[in-house]
Amino acid sequence: QVQLVESGGGLVQAGGSLRLSCTASGRINGMGWYRQGPGKQRELVATVTRGGTTNYADSVKGRFTISRDNAVNTVLLQMNSLKPEDTGVYYCYAESAISGRAYWGQGTQVTVSS
């Protein structure tokens, strides 16, 4: 069983920055962040493998940076130059290295005002 604890998020003006953090229990492979905007489906934001390979949605490339610390099973998402369209609930996910199953955090709200 993998448990995820998220922190960060909040309200920021357009052009501002926020940082999200997520810590997972257990043995973990891939980690990352997804988001769900108002009236939209959940979409990938960024992922990072245990080896450090990253993948970003085109909409956040150059603005967001994902990183992880394997020693403490923590993934960070640094979000810069935020836009109103970045508004949504951001969900951390982690893939169990034991079962391969994906686990999700409870979600944290990010609101970017124009």
Secondary structure, DSSP 8 states (H G I E B T S, - for coil): ---EEEE--EEEETT--EEEEEEE-S-EEEEEEEEE-TTS--EEEEEE-TT--EEE-TTTTTTEEEEEEGGGTEEEEEE-S--GGG-EEEEEEEEETTT--EEE---EEEEEE-
